[in-house]
Structure formats: C-alpha cells, structure tokens
Amino acid sequence: MKEREFYKDLLNEADNIIYITENTSHPFISKQNRYIIEQSSYCICALQSEKSETIQIIQYAKEKGLSIVNIAE
C-alpha cells in the first residue's frame, strides 16, 4: 500500500502523463515500460526493493544507456 500511495503522489507532481494503454495486464505494462525507456534519456525511478518488477525495467534502461536516478534512496 505504501508503494501505491507513493506512485499516486508522483503522478500528482508530474507535468505530463502519457498513457500507452489502459490495459494493466503484465504483457501490456511490459510493452509500455519498454516504450517509455526507448523514448527517454533518463530513468527516474522509486526502487524500494530489489525484489520488485521495477528492477527489470531499470536493467532494461541501463542496457539502453539511460542515466538512472533512484529517488527512493
């Protein structure tokens, strides 16, 4: 629940939000995350646990050469 509240707070602070799909099943989220990484120069994340799926997204961002900023550190 703590992560969900943190996510909602981040959305409230965003200047712009782009929705790729409204489907929240895993394959669509994965496709959405890849699209976002491919359009970005930085990966600003809130990684609080190495066991979360977020780590896979961050690894993909690193492979694409993005600078990673973890705001949860």
PDB file of N, H, CA, C and O in Angstrom:
ATOM      1  N   MET A   1       0.827  -1.190   0.000  1.00  0.00           N
ATOM      2  CA  MET A   1       0.000   0.000   0.000  1.00  0.00           C
ATOM      3  C   MET A   1       0.872   1.255   0.000  1.00  0.00           C
ATOM      4  O   MET A   1       0.522   2.252  -0.632  1.00  0.00           O
ATOM      5  N   LYS A   2       1.975   1.215   0.686  1.00  0.00           N
ATOM      6  H   LYS A   2       2.260   0.405   1.200  1.00  0.00           H
ATOM      7  CA  LYS A   2       2.883   2.353   0.757  1.00  0.00           C
ATOM      8  C   LYS A   2       3.381   2.728  -0.645  1.00  0.00           C
ATOM      9  O   LYS A   2       3.448   3.911  -0.979  1.00  0.00           O
ATOM     10  N   GLU A   3       3.731   1.724  -1.468  1.00  0.00           N
ATOM     11  H   GLU A   3       3.676   0.763  -1.196  1.00  0.00           H
ATOM     12  CA  GLU A   3       4.212   1.977  -2.818  1.00  0.00           C
ATOM     13  C   GLU A   3       3.126   2.617  -3.685  1.00  0.00           C
ATOM     14  O   GLU A   3       3.413   3.501  -4.493  1.00  0.00           O
ATOM     15  N   ARG A   4       1.902   2.177  -3.519  1.00  0.00           N
ATOM     16  H   ARG A   4       1.669   1.459  -2.863  1.00  0.00           H
ATOM     17  CA  ARG A   4       0.783   2.718  -4.310  1.00  0.00           C
ATOM     18  C   ARG A   4       0.547   4.198  -3.976  1.00  0.00           C
ATOM     19  O   ARG A   4       0.304   5.007  -4.872  1.00  0.00           O
ATOM     20  N   GLU A   5       0.620   4.541  -2.707  1.00  0.00           N
ATOM     21  H   GLU A   5       0.818   3.884  -1.980  1.00  0.00           H
ATOM     22  CA  GLU A   5       0.461   5.944  -2.298  1.00  0.00           C
ATOM     23  C   GLU A   5       1.605   6.796  -2.847  1.00  0.00           C
ATOM     24  O   GLU A   5       1.388   7.923  -3.292  1.00  0.00           O
ATOM     25  N   PHE A   6       2.823   6.253  -2.812  1.00  0.00           N
ATOM     26  H   PHE A   6       2.999   5.338  -2.449  1.00  0.00           H
ATOM     27  CA  PHE A   6       3.985   6.943  -3.345  1.00  0.00           C
ATOM     28  C   PHE A   6       3.800   7.193  -4.838  1.00  0.00           C
ATOM     29  O   PHE A   6       4.096   8.283  -5.328  1.00  0.00           O
ATOM     30  N   TYR A   7       3.313   6.188  -5.560  1.00  0.00           N
ATOM     31  H   TYR A   7       3.073   5.302  -5.162  1.00  0.00           H
ATOM     32  CA  TYR A   7       3.057   6.297  -7.002  1.00  0.00           C
ATOM     33  C   TYR A   7       2.016   7.385  -7.284  1.00  0.00           C
ATOM     34  O   TYR A   7       2.197   8.195  -8.193  1.00  0.00           O
ATOM     35  N   LYS A   8       0.952   7.406  -6.525  1.00  0.00           N
ATOM     36  H   LYS A   8       0.805   6.748  -5.786  1.00  0.00           H
ATOM     37  CA  LYS A   8      -0.082   8.423  -6.711  1.00  0.00           C
ATOM     38  C   LYS A   8       0.472   9.829  -6.459  1.00  0.00           C
ATOM     39  O   LYS A   8       0.123  10.774  -7.166  1.00  0.00           O
ATOM     40  N   ASP A   9       1.322   9.958  -5.461  1.00  0.00           N
ATOM     41  H   ASP A   9       1.606   9.191  -4.886  1.00  0.00           H
ATOM     42  CA  ASP A   9       1.960  11.249  -5.192  1.00  0.00           C
ATOM     43  C   ASP A   9       2.826  11.684  -6.369  1.00  0.00           C
ATOM     44  O   ASP A   9       2.829  12.857  -6.741  1.00  0.00           O
ATOM     45  N   LEU A  10       3.560  10.737  -6.956  1.00  0.00           N
ATOM     46  H   LEU A  10       3.558   9.784  -6.654  1.00  0.00           H
ATOM     47  CA  LEU A  10       4.390  11.055  -8.130  1.00  0.00           C
ATOM     48  C   LEU A  10       3.527  11.539  -9.291  1.00  0.00           C
ATOM     49  O   LEU A  10       3.880  12.508  -9.963  1.00  0.00           O
ATOM     50  N   LEU A  11       2.412  10.879  -9.529  1.00  0.00           N
ATOM     51  H   LEU A  11       2.125  10.092  -8.984  1.00  0.00           H
ATOM     52  CA  LEU A  11       1.518  11.290 -10.611  1.00  0.00           C
ATOM     53  C   LEU A  11       0.991  12.707 -10.391  1.00  0.00           C
ATOM     54  O   LEU A  11       0.865  13.486 -11.335  1.00  0.00           O
ATOM     55  N   ASN A  12       0.690  13.025  -9.155  1.00  0.00           N
ATOM     56  H   ASN A  12       0.791  12.391  -8.388  1.00  0.00           H
ATOM     57  CA  ASN A  12       0.192  14.361  -8.847  1.00  0.00           C
ATOM     58  C   ASN A  12       1.228  15.446  -9.117  1.00  0.00           C
ATOM     59  O   ASN A  12       0.873  16.590  -9.401  1.00  0.00           O
ATOM     60  N   GLU A  13       2.503  15.089  -9.031  1.00  0.00           N
ATOM     61  H   GLU A  13       2.791  14.159  -8.801  1.00  0.00           H
ATOM     62  CA  GLU A  13       3.586  16.051  -9.248  1.00  0.00           C
ATOM     63  C   GLU A  13       4.026  16.148 -10.715  1.00  0.00           C
ATOM     64  O   GLU A  13       4.782  17.053 -11.072  1.00  0.00           O
ATOM     65  N   ALA A  14       3.569  15.242 -11.552  1.00  0.00           N
ATOM     66  H   ALA A  14       2.956  14.508 -11.263  1.00  0.00           H
ATOM     67  CA  ALA A  14       4.022  15.185 -12.947  1.00  0.00           C
ATOM     68  C   ALA A  14       3.500  16.371 -13.764  1.00  0.00           C
ATOM     69  O   ALA A  14       2.361  16.806 -13.596  1.00  0.00           O
ATOM     70  N   ASP A  15       4.350  16.875 -14.640  1.00  0.00           N
ATOM     71  H   ASP A  15       5.275  16.521 -14.776  1.00  0.00           H
ATOM     72  CA  ASP A  15       3.941  17.926 -15.574  1.00  0.00           C
ATOM     73  C   ASP A  15       3.103  17.358 -16.706  1.00  0.00           C
ATOM     74  O   ASP A  15       2.209  18.028 -17.225  1.00  0.00           O
ATOM     75  N   ASN A  16       3.395  16.116 -17.089  1.00  0.00           N
ATOM     76  H   ASN A  16       4.121  15.572 -16.668  1.00  0.00           H
ATOM     77  CA  ASN A  16       2.739  15.496 -18.232  1.00  0.00           C
ATOM     78  C   ASN A  16       2.666  13.992 -17.996  1.00  0.00           C
ATOM     79  O   ASN A  16       3.628  13.388 -17.522  1.00  0.00           O
ATOM     80  N   ILE A  17       1.542  13.394 -18.321  1.00  0.00           N
ATOM     81  H   ILE A  17       0.760  13.884 -18.706  1.00  0.00           H
ATOM     82  CA  ILE A  17       1.367  11.949 -18.203  1.00  0.00           C
ATOM     83  C   ILE A  17       0.883  11.435 -19.549  1.00  0.00           C
ATOM     84  O   ILE A  17      -0.095  11.942 -20.098  1.00  0.00           O
ATOM     85  N   ILE A  18       1.570  10.423 -20.082  1.00  0.00           N
ATOM     86  H   ILE A  18       2.364  10.011 -19.637  1.00  0.00           H
ATOM     87  CA  ILE A  18       1.184   9.814 -21.351  1.00  0.00           C
ATOM     88  C   ILE A  18       0.734   8.394 -21.053  1.00  0.00           C
ATOM     89  O   ILE A  18       1.487   7.617 -20.467  1.00  0.00           O
ATOM     90  N   TYR A  19      -0.481   8.045 -21.450  1.00  0.00           N
ATOM     91  H   TYR A  19      -1.093   8.677 -21.926  1.00  0.00           H
ATOM     92  CA  TYR A  19      -0.986   6.698 -21.263  1.00  0.00           C
ATOM     93  C   TYR A  19      -0.816   5.933 -22.569  1.00  0.00           C
ATOM     94  O   TYR A  19      -1.349   6.338 -23.602  1.00  0.00           O
ATOM     95  N   ILE A  20      -0.077   4.833 -22.526  1.00  0.00           N
ATOM     96  H   ILE A  20       0.356   4.504 -21.687  1.00  0.00           H
ATOM     97  CA  ILE A  20       0.150   3.998 -23.697  1.00  0.00           C
ATOM     98  C   ILE A  20      -1.035   3.076 -23.904  1.00  0.00           C
ATOM     99  O   ILE A  20      -1.483   2.877 -25.034  1.00  0.00           O
ATOM    100  N   THR A  21      -1.546   2.513 -22.817  1.00  0.00           N
ATOM    101  H   THR A  21      -1.183   2.676 -21.900  1.00  0.00           H
ATOM    102  CA  THR A  21      -2.684   1.609 -22.854  1.00  0.00           C
ATOM    103  C   THR A  21      -3.399   1.663 -21.506  1.00  0.00           C
ATOM    104  O   THR A  21      -2.791   1.964 -20.479  1.00  0.00           O
ATOM    105  N   GLU A  22      -4.659   1.377 -21.524  1.00  0.00           N
ATOM    106  H   GLU A  22      -5.153   1.133 -22.358  1.00  0.00           H
ATOM    107  CA  GLU A  22      -5.394   1.288 -20.267  1.00  0.00           C
ATOM    108  C   GLU A  22      -5.395  -0.137 -19.736  1.00  0.00           C
ATOM    109  O   GLU A  22      -5.837  -0.383 -18.614  1.00  0.00           O
ATOM    110  N   ASN A  23      -4.905  -1.074 -20.534  1.00  0.00           N
ATOM    111  H   ASN A  23      -4.546  -0.874 -21.446  1.00  0.00           H
ATOM    112  CA  ASN A  23      -4.825  -2.463 -20.112  1.00  0.00           C
ATOM    113  C   ASN A  23      -3.681  -2.607 -19.121  1.00  0.00           C
ATOM    114  O   ASN A  23      -2.551  -2.219 -19.419  1.00  0.00           O
ATOM    115  N   THR A  24      -3.955  -3.151 -17.967  1.00  0.00           N
ATOM    116  H   THR A  24      -4.873  -3.467 -17.724  1.00  0.00           H
ATOM    117  CA  THR A  24      -2.935  -3.256 -16.923  1.00  0.00           C
ATOM    118  C   THR A  24      -2.423  -4.683 -16.743  1.00  0.00           C
ATOM    119  O   THR A  24      -1.805  -4.991 -15.725  1.00  0.00           O
ATOM    120  N   SER A  25      -2.672  -5.559 -17.721  1.00  0.00           N
ATOM    121  H   SER A  25      -3.174  -5.309 -18.549  1.00  0.00           H
ATOM    122  CA  SER A  25      -2.109  -6.902 -17.603  1.00  0.00           C
ATOM    123  C   SER A  25      -0.606  -6.848 -17.859  1.00  0.00           C
ATOM    124  O   SER A  25      -0.117  -5.922 -18.505  1.00  0.00           O
ATOM    125  N   HIS A  26       0.114  -7.826 -17.361  1.00  0.00           N
ATOM    126  H   HIS A  26      -0.284  -8.578 -16.836  1.00  0.00           H
ATOM    127  CA  HIS A  26       1.578  -7.804 -17.393  1.00  0.00           C
ATOM    128  C   HIS A  26       2.173  -7.569 -18.795  1.00  0.00           C
ATOM    129  O   HIS A  26       3.066  -6.732 -18.920  1.00  0.00           O
ATOM    130  N   PRO A  27       1.725  -8.260 -19.847  1.00  0.00           N
ATOM    131  CA  PRO A  27       2.346  -8.022 -21.166  1.00  0.00           C
ATOM    132  C   PRO A  27       2.203  -6.575 -21.639  1.00  0.00           C
ATOM    133  O   PRO A  27       3.116  -6.042 -22.268  1.00  0.00           O
ATOM    134  N   PHE A  28       1.090  -5.945 -21.351  1.00  0.00           N
ATOM    135  H   PHE A  28       0.348  -6.378 -20.839  1.00  0.00           H
ATOM    136  CA  PHE A  28       0.883  -4.564 -21.773  1.00  0.00           C
ATOM    137  C   PHE A  28       1.745  -3.600 -20.963  1.00  0.00           C
ATOM    138  O   PHE A  28       2.296  -2.648 -21.515  1.00  0.00           O
ATOM    139  N   ILE A  29       1.864  -3.839 -19.664  1.00  0.00           N
ATOM    140  H   ILE A  29       1.417  -4.612 -19.215  1.00  0.00           H
ATOM    141  CA  ILE A  29       2.714  -2.994 -18.826  1.00  0.00           C
ATOM    142  C   ILE A  29       4.158  -3.112 -19.289  1.00  0.00           C
ATOM    143  O   ILE A  29       4.862  -2.105 -19.372  1.00  0.00           O
ATOM    144  N   SER A  30       4.606  -4.312 -19.589  1.00  0.00           N
ATOM    145  H   SER A  30       4.034  -5.129 -19.522  1.00  0.00           H
ATOM    146  CA  SER A  30       5.968  -4.524 -20.058  1.00  0.00           C
ATOM    147  C   SER A  30       6.205  -3.770 -21.370  1.00  0.00           C
ATOM    148  O   SER A  30       7.242  -3.126 -21.529  1.00  0.00           O
ATOM    149  N   LYS A  31       5.269  -3.842 -22.298  1.00  0.00           N
ATOM    150  H   LYS A  31       4.426  -4.366 -22.169  1.00  0.00           H
ATOM    151  CA  LYS A  31       5.377  -3.119 -23.569  1.00  0.00           C
ATOM    152  C   LYS A  31       5.401  -1.613 -23.328  1.00  0.00           C
ATOM    153  O   LYS A  31       6.180  -0.893 -23.953  1.00  0.00           O
ATOM    154  N   GLN A  32       4.565  -1.147 -22.438  1.00  0.00           N
ATOM    155  H   GLN A  32       3.933  -1.732 -21.930  1.00  0.00           H
ATOM    156  CA  GLN A  32       4.508   0.272 -22.092  1.00  0.00           C
ATOM    157  C   GLN A  32       5.837   0.741 -21.507  1.00  0.00           C
ATOM    158  O   GLN A  32       6.347   1.797 -21.882  1.00  0.00           O
ATOM    159  N   ASN A  33       6.391  -0.038 -20.598  1.00  0.00           N
ATOM    160  H   ASN A  33       5.977  -0.896 -20.294  1.00  0.00           H
ATOM    161  CA  ASN A  33       7.659   0.337 -19.977  1.00  0.00           C
ATOM    162  C   ASN A  33       8.793   0.385 -20.988  1.00  0.00           C
ATOM    163  O   ASN A  33       9.626   1.290 -20.937  1.00  0.00           O
ATOM    164  N   ARG A  34       8.842  -0.575 -21.908  1.00  0.00           N
ATOM    165  H   ARG A  34       8.166  -1.311 -21.950  1.00  0.00           H
ATOM    166  CA  ARG A  34       9.874  -0.562 -22.949  1.00  0.00           C
ATOM    167  C   ARG A  34       9.740   0.686 -23.812  1.00  0.00           C
ATOM    168  O   ARG A  34      10.741   1.321 -24.143  1.00  0.00           O
ATOM    169  N   TYR A  35       8.513   1.042 -24.179  1.00  0.00           N
ATOM    170  H   TYR A  35       7.700   0.527 -23.910  1.00  0.00           H
ATOM    171  CA  TYR A  35       8.277   2.247 -24.982  1.00  0.00           C
ATOM    172  C   TYR A  35       8.800   3.483 -24.254  1.00  0.00           C
ATOM    173  O   TYR A  35       9.487   4.317 -24.844  1.00  0.00           O
ATOM    174  N   ILE A  36       8.475   3.591 -22.995  1.00  0.00           N
ATOM    175  H   ILE A  36       7.916   2.914 -22.516  1.00  0.00           H
ATOM    176  CA  ILE A  36       8.896   4.757 -22.208  1.00  0.00           C
ATOM    177  C   ILE A  36      10.417   4.832 -22.154  1.00  0.00           C
ATOM    178  O   ILE A  36      10.989   5.904 -22.348  1.00  0.00           O
ATOM    179  N   ILE A  37      11.075   3.713 -21.894  1.00  0.00           N
ATOM    180  H   ILE A  37      10.610   2.841 -21.736  1.00  0.00           H
ATOM    181  CA  ILE A  37      12.540   3.694 -21.825  1.00  0.00           C
ATOM    182  C   ILE A  37      13.129   4.106 -23.175  1.00  0.00           C
ATOM    183  O   ILE A  37      14.085   4.879 -23.219  1.00  0.00           O
ATOM    184  N   GLU A  38      12.580   3.607 -24.254  1.00  0.00           N
ATOM    185  H   GLU A  38      11.803   2.978 -24.218  1.00  0.00           H
ATOM    186  CA  GLU A  38      13.100   3.901 -25.588  1.00  0.00           C
ATOM    187  C   GLU A  38      12.918   5.363 -25.987  1.00  0.00           C
ATOM    188  O   GLU A  38      13.594   5.836 -26.900  1.00  0.00           O
ATOM    189  N   GLN A  39      12.027   6.082 -25.328  1.00  0.00           N
ATOM    190  H   GLN A  39      11.478   5.698 -24.586  1.00  0.00           H
ATOM    191  CA  GLN A  39      11.783   7.490 -25.621  1.00  0.00           C
ATOM    192  C   GLN A  39      12.524   8.422 -24.663  1.00  0.00           C
ATOM    193  O   GLN A  39      12.396   9.643 -24.761  1.00  0.00           O
ATOM    194  N   SER A  40      13.291   7.857 -23.749  1.00  0.00           N
ATOM    195  H   SER A  40      13.395   6.866 -23.670  1.00  0.00           H
ATOM    196  CA  SER A  40      13.858   8.636 -22.646  1.00  0.00           C
ATOM    197  C   SER A  40      15.379   8.721 -22.683  1.00  0.00           C
ATOM    198  O   SER A  40      16.051   7.925 -23.338  1.00  0.00           O
ATOM    199  N   SER A  41      15.896   9.699 -21.968  1.00  0.00           N
ATOM    200  H   SER A  41      15.351  10.345 -21.436  1.00  0.00           H
ATOM    201  CA  SER A  41      17.335   9.830 -21.747  1.00  0.00           C
ATOM    202  C   SER A  41      17.703   9.478 -20.311  1.00  0.00           C
ATOM    203  O   SER A  41      18.848   9.131 -20.019  1.00  0.00           O
ATOM    204  N   TYR A  42      16.726   9.569 -19.422  1.00  0.00           N
ATOM    205  H   TYR A  42      15.796   9.851 -19.659  1.00  0.00           H
ATOM    206  CA  TYR A  42      16.915   9.277 -18.009  1.00  0.00           C
ATOM    207  C   TYR A  42      15.840   8.309 -17.549  1.00  0.00           C
ATOM    208  O   TYR A  42      14.743   8.263 -18.106  1.00  0.00           O
ATOM    209  N   CYS A  43      16.171   7.545 -16.534  1.00  0.00           N
ATOM    210  H   CYS A  43      17.062   7.582 -16.082  1.00  0.00           H
ATOM    211  CA  CYS A  43      15.195   6.688 -15.873  1.00  0.00           C
ATOM    212  C   CYS A  43      15.128   7.150 -14.424  1.00  0.00           C
ATOM    213  O   CYS A  43      16.022   6.871 -13.624  1.00  0.00           O
ATOM    214  N   ILE A  44      14.064   7.854 -14.105  1.00  0.00           N
ATOM    215  H   ILE A  44      13.338   8.080 -14.754  1.00  0.00           H
ATOM    216  CA  ILE A  44      13.858   8.312 -12.733  1.00  0.00           C
ATOM    217  C   ILE A  44      12.882   7.332 -12.099  1.00  0.00           C
ATOM    218  O   ILE A  44      11.727   7.228 -12.512  1.00  0.00           O
ATOM    219  N   CYS A  45      13.363   6.623 -11.099  1.00  0.00           N
ATOM    220  H   CYS A  45      14.302   6.708 -10.764  1.00  0.00           H
ATOM    221  CA  CYS A  45      12.563   5.554 -10.513  1.00  0.00           C
ATOM    222  C   CYS A  45      12.468   5.717  -9.001  1.00  0.00           C
ATOM    223  O   CYS A  45      13.122   6.571  -8.402  1.00  0.00           O
ATOM    224  N   ALA A  46      11.646   4.883  -8.414  1.00  0.00           N
ATOM    225  H   ALA A  46      11.115   4.189  -8.901  1.00  0.00           H
ATOM    226  CA  ALA A  46      11.497   4.852  -6.957  1.00  0.00           C
ATOM    227  C   ALA A  46      11.663   3.403  -6.509  1.00  0.00           C
ATOM    228  O   ALA A  46      10.733   2.791  -5.983  1.00  0.00           O
ATOM    229  N   LEU A  47      12.858   2.870  -6.725  1.00  0.00           N
ATOM    230  H   LEU A  47      13.613   3.367  -7.152  1.00  0.00           H
ATOM    231  CA  LEU A  47      13.140   1.479  -6.384  1.00  0.00           C
ATOM    232  C   LEU A  47      13.340   1.350  -4.880  1.00  0.00           C
ATOM    233  O   LEU A  47      14.300   1.879  -4.320  1.00  0.00           O
ATOM    234  N   GLN A  48      12.423   0.641  -4.241  1.00  0.00           N
ATOM    235  H   GLN A  48      11.643   0.211  -4.697  1.00  0.00           H
ATOM    236  CA  GLN A  48      12.493   0.450  -2.797  1.00  0.00           C
ATOM    237  C   GLN A  48      12.874  -0.973  -2.424  1.00  0.00           C
ATOM    238  O   GLN A  48      13.220  -1.242  -1.273  1.00  0.00           O
ATOM    239  N   SER A  49      12.813  -1.887  -3.388  1.00  0.00           N
ATOM    240  H   SER A  49      12.531  -1.669  -4.323  1.00  0.00           H
ATOM    241  CA  SER A  49      13.124  -3.289  -3.125  1.00  0.00           C
ATOM    242  C   SER A  49      13.705  -3.928  -4.378  1.00  0.00           C
ATOM    243  O   SER A  49      13.154  -3.776  -5.469  1.00  0.00           O
ATOM    244  N   GLU A  50      14.806  -4.637  -4.226  1.00  0.00           N
ATOM    245  H   GLU A  50      15.253  -4.761  -3.340  1.00  0.00           H
ATOM    246  CA  GLU A  50      15.427  -5.338  -5.348  1.00  0.00           C
ATOM    247  C   GLU A  50      14.554  -6.501  -5.821  1.00  0.00           C
ATOM    248  O   GLU A  50      14.824  -7.077  -6.875  1.00  0.00           O
ATOM    249  N   LYS A  51      13.527  -6.854  -5.072  1.00  0.00           N
ATOM    250  H   LYS A  51      13.308  -6.386  -4.216  1.00  0.00           H
ATOM    251  CA  LYS A  51      12.659  -7.978  -5.411  1.00  0.00           C
ATOM    252  C   LYS A  51      11.463  -7.555  -6.269  1.00  0.00           C
ATOM    253  O   LYS A  51      10.678  -8.406  -6.688  1.00  0.00           O
ATOM    254  N   SER A  52      11.316  -6.284  -6.530  1.00  0.00           N
ATOM    255  H   SER A  52      11.954  -5.593  -6.190  1.00  0.00           H
ATOM    256  CA  SER A  52      10.164  -5.811  -7.300  1.00  0.00           C
ATOM    257  C   SER A  52      10.407  -5.964  -8.795  1.00  0.00           C
ATOM    258  O   SER A  52      11.541  -6.163  -9.231  1.00  0.00           O
ATOM    259  N   GLU A  53       9.345  -5.870  -9.570  1.00  0.00           N
ATOM    260  H   GLU A  53       8.424  -5.708  -9.216  1.00  0.00           H
ATOM    261  CA  GLU A  53       9.469  -5.933 -11.027  1.00  0.00           C
ATOM    262  C   GLU A  53      10.152  -4.681 -11.574  1.00  0.00           C
ATOM    263  O   GLU A  53      10.621  -4.676 -12.711  1.00  0.00           O
ATOM    264  N   THR A  54      10.206  -3.647 -10.787  1.00  0.00           N
ATOM    265  H   THR A  54       9.825  -3.652  -9.862  1.00  0.00           H
ATOM    266  CA  THR A  54      10.851  -2.408 -11.210  1.00  0.00           C
ATOM    267  C   THR A  54      12.302  -2.642 -11.583  1.00  0.00           C
ATOM    268  O   THR A  54      12.828  -1.963 -12.464  1.00  0.00           O
ATOM    269  N   ILE A  55      12.955  -3.586 -10.933  1.00  0.00           N
ATOM    270  H   ILE A  55      12.528  -4.139 -10.218  1.00  0.00           H
ATOM    271  CA  ILE A  55      14.366  -3.852 -11.200  1.00  0.00           C
ATOM    272  C   ILE A  55      14.570  -4.287 -12.651  1.00  0.00           C
ATOM    273  O   ILE A  55      15.597  -3.963 -13.247  1.00  0.00           O
ATOM    274  N   GLN A  56      13.614  -5.012 -13.227  1.00  0.00           N
ATOM    275  H   GLN A  56      12.780  -5.276 -12.742  1.00  0.00           H
ATOM    276  CA  GLN A  56      13.717  -5.432 -14.626  1.00  0.00           C
ATOM    277  C   GLN A  56      13.665  -4.231 -15.561  1.00  0.00           C
ATOM    278  O   GLN A  56      14.386  -4.182 -16.558  1.00  0.00           O
ATOM    279  N   ILE A  57      12.823  -3.275 -15.243  1.00  0.00           N
ATOM    280  H   ILE A  57      12.237  -3.314 -14.434  1.00  0.00           H
ATOM    281  CA  ILE A  57      12.706  -2.059 -16.050  1.00  0.00           C
ATOM    282  C   ILE A  57      14.001  -1.261 -15.960  1.00  0.00           C
ATOM    283  O   ILE A  57      14.485  -0.739 -16.964  1.00  0.00           O
ATOM    284  N   ILE A  58      14.554  -1.169 -14.765  1.00  0.00           N
ATOM    285  H   ILE A  58      14.160  -1.593 -13.949  1.00  0.00           H
ATOM    286  CA  ILE A  58      15.795  -0.424 -14.569  1.00  0.00           C
ATOM    287  C   ILE A  58      16.940  -1.103 -15.318  1.00  0.00           C
ATOM    288  O   ILE A  58      17.777  -0.424 -15.914  1.00  0.00           O
ATOM    289  N   GLN A  59      16.983  -2.415 -15.294  1.00  0.00           N
ATOM    290  H   GLN A  59      16.303  -2.967 -14.810  1.00  0.00           H
ATOM    291  CA  GLN A  59      18.020  -3.142 -16.024  1.00  0.00           C
ATOM    292  C   GLN A  59      17.912  -2.854 -17.521  1.00  0.00           C
ATOM    293  O   GLN A  59      18.925  -2.638 -18.185  1.00  0.00           O
ATOM    294  N   TYR A  60      16.696  -2.849 -18.049  1.00  0.00           N
ATOM    295  H   TYR A  60      15.873  -3.024 -17.510  1.00  0.00           H
ATOM    296  CA  TYR A  60      16.486  -2.534 -19.467  1.00  0.00           C
ATOM    297  C   TYR A  60      16.957  -1.112 -19.768  1.00  0.00           C
ATOM    298  O   TYR A  60      17.584  -0.870 -20.799  1.00  0.00           O
ATOM    299  N   ALA A  61      16.661  -0.186 -18.884  1.00  0.00           N
ATOM    300  H   ALA A  61      16.151  -0.382 -18.046  1.00  0.00           H
ATOM    301  CA  ALA A  61      17.098   1.202 -19.057  1.00  0.00           C
ATOM    302  C   ALA A  61      18.625   1.290 -19.074  1.00  0.00           C
ATOM    303  O   ALA A  61      19.196   2.029 -19.877  1.00  0.00           O
ATOM    304  N   LYS A  62      19.279   0.546 -18.198  1.00  0.00           N
ATOM    305  H   LYS A  62      18.815  -0.054 -17.545  1.00  0.00           H
ATOM    306  CA  LYS A  62      20.746   0.527 -18.171  1.00  0.00           C
ATOM    307  C   LYS A  62      21.299  -0.020 -19.482  1.00  0.00           C
ATOM    308  O   LYS A  62      22.266   0.513 -20.028  1.00  0.00           O
ATOM    309  N   GLU A  63      20.673  -1.097 -19.989  1.00  0.00           N
ATOM    310  H   GLU A  63      19.888  -1.529 -19.546  1.00  0.00           H
ATOM    311  CA  GLU A  63      21.105  -1.688 -21.264  1.00  0.00           C
ATOM    312  C   GLU A  63      20.988  -0.684 -22.411  1.00  0.00           C
ATOM    313  O   GLU A  63      21.786  -0.709 -23.348  1.00  0.00           O
ATOM    314  N   LYS A  64      19.999   0.194 -22.332  1.00  0.00           N
ATOM    315  H   LYS A  64      19.351   0.215 -21.570  1.00  0.00           H
ATOM    316  CA  LYS A  64      19.783   1.206 -23.372  1.00  0.00           C
ATOM    317  C   LYS A  64      20.635   2.453 -23.149  1.00  0.00           C
ATOM    318  O   LYS A  64      20.581   3.394 -23.941  1.00  0.00           O
ATOM    319  N   GLY A  65      21.423   2.462 -22.069  1.00  0.00           N
ATOM    320  H   GLY A  65      21.467   1.698 -21.425  1.00  0.00           H
ATOM    321  CA  GLY A  65      22.351   3.561 -21.814  1.00  0.00           C
ATOM    322  C   GLY A  65      21.761   4.759 -21.091  1.00  0.00           C
ATOM    323  O   GLY A  65      22.360   5.835 -21.099  1.00  0.00           O
ATOM    324  N   LEU A  66      20.601   4.599 -20.465  1.00  0.00           N
ATOM    325  H   LEU A  66      20.115   3.726 -20.459  1.00  0.00           H
ATOM    326  CA  LEU A  66      19.992   5.704 -19.742  1.00  0.00           C
ATOM    327  C   LEU A  66      20.702   5.955 -18.415  1.00  0.00           C
ATOM    328  O   LEU A  66      21.237   5.031 -17.801  1.00  0.00           O
ATOM    329  N   SER A  67      20.702   7.193 -17.987  1.00  0.00           N
ATOM    330  H   SER A  67      20.268   7.944 -18.486  1.00  0.00           H
ATOM    331  CA  SER A  67      21.165   7.546 -16.647  1.00  0.00           C
ATOM    332  C   SER A  67      20.034   7.199 -15.683  1.00  0.00           C
ATOM    333  O   SER A  67      18.875   7.528 -15.935  1.00  0.00           O
ATOM    334  N   ILE A  68      20.371   6.538 -14.586  1.00  0.00           N
ATOM    335  H   ILE A  68      21.313   6.271 -14.382  1.00  0.00           H
ATOM    336  CA  ILE A  68      19.362   6.080 -13.616  1.00  0.00           C
ATOM    337  C   ILE A  68      19.423   6.990 -12.379  1.00  0.00           C
ATOM    338  O   ILE A  68      20.494   7.236 -11.825  1.00  0.00           O
ATOM    339  N   VAL A  69      18.249   7.483 -11.963  1.00  0.00           N
ATOM    340  H   VAL A  69      17.378   7.283 -12.413  1.00  0.00           H
ATOM    341  CA  VAL A  69      18.127   8.276 -10.746  1.00  0.00           C
ATOM    342  C   VAL A  69      17.048   7.612  -9.887  1.00  0.00           C
ATOM    343  O   VAL A  69      15.873   7.591 -10.253  1.00  0.00           O
ATOM    344  N   ASN A  70      17.467   7.073  -8.743  1.00  0.00           N
ATOM    345  H   ASN A  70      18.422   7.090  -8.446  1.00  0.00           H
ATOM    346  CA  ASN A  70      16.527   6.428  -7.830  1.00  0.00           C
ATOM    347  C   ASN A  70      16.169   7.424  -6.736  1.00  0.00           C
ATOM    348  O   ASN A  70      16.984   7.705  -5.857  1.00  0.00           O
ATOM    349  N   ILE A  71      14.958   7.955  -6.787  1.00  0.00           N
ATOM    350  H   ILE A  71      14.296   7.726  -7.500  1.00  0.00           H
ATOM    351  CA  ILE A  71      14.549   8.970  -5.813  1.00  0.00           C
ATOM    352  C   ILE A  71      14.185   8.381  -4.461  1.00  0.00           C
ATOM    353  O   ILE A  71      13.938   9.118  -3.507  1.00  0.00           O
ATOM    354  N   ALA A  72      14.152   7.047  -4.373  1.00  0.00           N
ATOM    355  H   ALA A  72      14.353   6.449  -5.148  1.00  0.00           H
ATOM    356  CA  ALA A  72      13.819   6.401  -3.110  1.00  0.00           C
ATOM    357  C   ALA A  72      15.060   6.140  -2.245  1.00  0.00           C
ATOM    358  O   ALA A  72      14.950   5.643  -1.124  1.00  0.00           O
ATOM    359  N   GLU A  73      16.239   6.479  -2.777  1.00  0.00           N
ATOM    360  H   GLU A  73      16.328   6.882  -3.688  1.00  0.00           H
ATOM    361  CA  GLU A  73      17.464   6.231  -1.999  1.00  0.00           C
ATOM    362  C   GLU A  73      17.670   7.318  -0.972  1.00  0.00           C
ATOM    363  O   GLU A  73      18.647   7.282  -0.223  1.00  0.00           O
TER     364      GLU A  73
END
